[in-house]
Amino acid sequence: MKACFMGLGYIGLPTSIIAAANGIQVHGVDINPEVVKQTNAGHLHIIEPGLEEMLRQVVSSGKFKADVKPEQSDAYFIVVPTPFKGDHQPDISYVEAATRSVTPLLKEGDLFVIESTSPVGTTELMAELIHQLRPELNGKIHIAYCPERVLPGNVIYELTHNDRVIGGLTPEATQKAIEFYATFVTGTLHPTNARTAEMCKLTENSSRDVQIAFANELSMICEKAGINVWDLIALANRHPRVNILQPGCGVGGHCIAVDPYFITAAYPEQAQIIAKARQINNFKAQWCAERAKNAVLRFQLDHGRKPQIALMGLAFKPNIDDLRESPAVEIVEELTRELADYPIDVVEPNIKSHPKHELTDYRTAYERADVVVLLTAHEPFKSLKWDDNKVILDFCGIFRR
């Protein structure tokens, strides 16, 4: 079998590599020529433990090749971004463009799967588009939706071991997709219809967003009440049926911070809790930025000089290089803009450079800082020792004070 993966990003690239490692001939497509060049040279353009070695193996074996254009295959997978337009309205133009690009290559019996996070009904819309362009294929190809469920930093394990939900437009399409994923997924493959599969992906991440919103709201309440939120959550979680998550400086990433909007945009009257959770998690980043600015100004008043500031972390979650939708980035942007006359060190140990900020080693930044703002709980930060001589704003639970 030959499979064509449209999109070599955080999901498309790992999935295509793992498919190739399991014997499938893979043609990976990306519109960025530099990504294609780097991939064919056996180098990852993302950070994912263990994946680069696997990439080199499948490239050298001839099982994987990247290009800027698709080739005729037996199965096609759409793994492109679905950004927003306007007021958090989903933009499926990338999905449509990828679909249009492979439609001339489709033949009877082929499998066409969308993995991109999509509004409910997108798979049906793409099926209509294919049938408009190739009416002779109506009822003769298999079209399905299969969302990913992976955690950056543990993608190889999760892509192979996690259960998958697979929804076809027909039972035959569902079965055809299940047969493909069974070549490299050891988790259970759960059959359903396309609309349910689309909503399942959105539901999973919206549920997480709501749970995190509770923790973030609780942290703001505790700050007002003079209570250590970390101690409180640890005690509350001693209840056998309570499992409160840990608060942070907001919610980031291209799933939890994004997917709820696909529901609220389509069902604004019904999605009340989901919409409120998004507001709370967005507000938490603003709340953290205000606390940091107030701490800086208080230090200046108390000491008669501008403090040295360390902003610790840019990634949206610990120990990865992914900055997409990161509340830490939002906070750093606001603080560096509004405190432009202050000496500021920006720290992110998981990337080599940043287009806007000069990065500083975390130990150097912490040692010379008067005000420390901890935004992401990266593992190296946990080696730092509490210093009573510093003003430390711990928004991610490094010290849990």
N, C-alpha and C positions, 0 to 999 in steps of 0.2 A: 504494500500500500504506500502511496505517496500522499503526504499532507502538506497543505500550504497554510502557513500562519501569517495573517495580516496584522502586523504590529509586533515589534520586538522590544517592548518596554518591560516594566516590572513584573508583568504576568506572562505576556506573550513569549518573551525570550526564555524564561525558565521552563515553561510548558513545552515549547518546541524542542529545547535541548533534551529534556527528559523523554519526550516521545522518540527522538532520534536515538537516544541511548537504549531504548527498548525495541529497536529494530525497524522503526518506521522511517522511510525516506522523507526528509523534511526540507521544504523550501520556505525559508523565513523571509518576510518582506517588511521593509521599513522605508519611509519616505526620506529619512535622513541618511545621505550617502556616507557620512562619517560613522554612523552606527553600523551600517553594512560593512564598511571597510574594517572597522575594529573587530566586529564579530567574526568575519571570515579569517582574521589574523589570530583568532583564538583568545581575544581579550574581551572581558566584560565591560560594558559601559555603565553598569550598576554594581553595587556591592552586595554580594550574597555568598556567604561561606560555602566553599566546596564546589560552587557552580562553574568557576572558570576552568578548573581541571576537567570537569565533565564536558565543557564546551570544546576544549582542545581535542579531546578524544573523539567526539562526534564529527568535528571538522576534519581531522586527520583521517578518519575512517571513510569519509565521503558521505556519511549519513546526513549531514547537515550543511546547507549552503544558504547564505543570506544574499538578498538582491533588493533592488528598488522596485522591481516589477514582479507580479505573480506569474507562476507557470501552471500549466494544466496539471491537475492532480486528481486524486480520488476523493479527498476530503478537504474542506476549506474552513478555517477558523478565524473569526473576526475578533481581534483582541486589541482594539484601538481605544483611545480615550473618548469619554463622553462628557465634555465640559459643560458650562452653563452659558446662557445668553440672557441679558436683561436681569430681571429680579429672580435669580435662581431658577430659571426655566431650562430644563435639560436640552442640550444641543446634540442631536443624533446625526449631525451632518458627516462626522468622520465615519460612523457606522455605515451610512448611506454611500459615502464615497468608496469605502472599501468593498461594499457589496457590488457597486457598479463596476469596479475594476475587475472583479472575478467572474461576473455574470457571463461575459463572452466565452469564458473557458469551461463553463459547466457542461456536463454531459449526463445522459440518462444514468440513474443509479448513484450519482454522487451524493455526498453528505455535506451539508452546509450548516455550520454551528456558530451562533453568536455567543461569545463569552463576555463581551463588554457589558458593564453595568448599564441597564437600559430601562426606560419607562415601560410600564406594562403595556403590551400590545406591539412593541417594536419588532418582535420576530414576525408577527403577522404582516406588518407594514413592509418589511424587507422581502417577505415572500411575495407580496403583491407587486413590488418593484421588479423582482426577478421574473415574474410571470408576464409583466407588461413588456419587458425587454426581450424575453425568450418564451413566448406563449406556448411553444411546442414542448416545453419542459414541465408544464402544469401537471402535477400529479406524478411526475416521473423522477423527481429528486427528493431527497430527505432533508427536511429543515427542522432544526432544533435549537434550544437555548440551554446552556450549561454554565452557570456562574462559578467563579473560582471562590475558594475559601482558604486563603493562605495568610500567614503572618510573616511579614518581611523579617529576614534574618534566620528563618527556619523553613524556607520555601521548598527545598528539596524533599524534606521529610513530609511536609504537609500536602504537597501536590500528589504524592504517591499514597499517603496513608489516610488522608481525610476522606470522609464520605462525600459524594457528589450528588446533586439533584439535577436530573436530566429531563427536560420537557420538550417533547417533539410536537409538531403540528398534527402529526398522526401517530398512532401506536407503532407503526413500522419505522417512522423516523426516530422515535424514542429508542427503539431496540437497536437500530443501526448506530446511533450515537453511543449507546451503552457498550456495544461491541468494540468500538474504537477506544473508549476510555479504559475499558477492561485490560487493554494491552499494557498499561503502566500504573493504573490505580488499584491498590489493594484494599482500599476502603470500600464500603458498600455503595453501590450505585442505585439511587432511588428514582424510579420512573414516575413521571407526572406529565402534565401538559405544559405548554410553553408559558402561558400566562401565570400559572402557579409558580413555575421556576423563576420567572422574572420577579414576581412579588416576594418570593422566598429570600432572594439575595437582599432586596431592599429591607425586608422585615428583620433579618438577622442584624444588620448594622444599625437600623433604627432602634432596635431593642437595646443594643449596647450604648447607643447615644443617650437614650433615656436613663439608663442605669448610671452612666458617668455624670449626667446632669444632676442626678440626686446627690452624688458624692461631691461634686463641685459646689452645688448650692449649700450643702451641709458645711463645707469648709468656710464659706463666707459667713454663715450663721455663727459658726464656732469662733471665728475671728472677732465678731461683734460681741459674743458672749464671754470671751476670755477663756475658751476651752481648747485644749490640744486636740485637733480633729483626728490625728493619727491614733492617739490613745483611745479616743471615743469609738472610732470605727473598729479597732481591735477588740474592744470590750463588747460592742454590739454584735460583732460577728461570732462571739461565743455562744449566741443563741443558735440552736440547732437548725433553724429555718431562716436565718438571716445571713446574707452574703453581700455586704456593701463593698463596692469597688473603691479604689484609691483615687483621691482627687488629684488634679494637675492644674496646669495653667490654661486649660481649655481642651479642645479635641481637634486632632489633626489627621492627616493621611487622606488618601484619595478614596476612602470607603466610608468610615464612620462619620466623618465631617461632611460628606457629600451625599451619600445615598438617601438620607431622610428627605432631602429636597425633592427627590424624584416622586415621593409619595405626597408631600405637601403641595407640590405644584399641580398634581393631577386631582387631588382630593382635599382642597383647602378647608372645606366645611367639616369634614370628618376627622382630619388629622390634627386634633387639638393638642394632645399631649406631645406628639412628635414635634410639632412646630414649637411648642414652648421649650422643649428640651434643647432644640437648636439655639433658641434665643439665650438660654441660660449658659450654654457652653461657649457661645460667642462672647457673651458679656464677661465671662470669667477672665478672658485674656485682657479685656479693657480694665477690669478690676485689678489684675496683677500689675499692669503698667502704671496705674494710678498709685498703688501702694509703693512701687519702686520710686516713682518721682517724688512722692512725699518723703520717703526715707532719705533720698539724696538731699532734698532741701532742708530737712531737719538736721542732717549731719553738718551742712554748711552753716546753719544758724548756730549750732552748738560749738563748732570748732573754728569758725571764722575762716574757712577755706573750702575750696571745692574738693570733694572726695574723688579718689580713684575708684572707678566702677568696673566690676567684672560681670558680664552677662554670659551665663554658663549654659550653653546648649542652644542648638537651632533645629535639630531634627524633631519630628512630631512624636517620636517615642524613643525609648532608650536603645542605644547600641546599634543604630542603623544610620545610613546616610541620607535617608529620604526626608526632604524638606517640604513636600507637597502639603498644602493647606495647614502648615504647622503654626499653631498659636504662638510658639516661641519666636518664630520669625516675625510675626506680627508685632509682638511685644518689643523685640529688638529694634525693629524699624521705627516704632514710635519713640522709644527712648533715645536712640541715636539721633533722631530728628529734633526732638524737643530739648535734648540735653547736648546739643552739638558742641557747646563750648566747654564741656567737661571731658576729662581724660577717661576714655572707655576702652576696655579690652573685650572683644567678642571671641567666644570660645566655641568650637565645635570639633571634637577630636576625630570624628568619623569622615570628614571631608578634607581635602588638601587645600582648597582655596574657595573663595566666595566672590562673586562679581561686585558686591557692594562693600564688603567689610574685610579688612585685614584681620586674619585669624591669629590668636595668641595661644600658646601652650597653656593648658588648664592649670598646671602647677604655678607657672609664672604669674598668670592672671590672678589666681587666688592669693598668692603670697603677698602681692603688692596692693591688693584691693582694700579699700576702706568699706565699700558697700558691695556685697556679693548678692547677685540675683540668680538663684538656681532654677532653671526652667525645664531641663530635661534630665532624667535620672540615669545618665550614662554610668556604666560600671566604673570607669576611672575616677569619677567624682566621689565615689564612696570611699576612696582611700584618703580623702582630705580630712583633716582634723578640725573639729570645732574650735573657733577662736573667739573668745569673749571680747577681744579688742575690735572685732569687725561687726558691722551691721549685716546680718545674714537673713535674706528673705528666701526661705526654702519653700518654693511652690510645688515641688515634686517629691518631697519626702526623703531627701538624702540624709538629713540629720533627724527628721521627725520631731523637731522641737517647735 
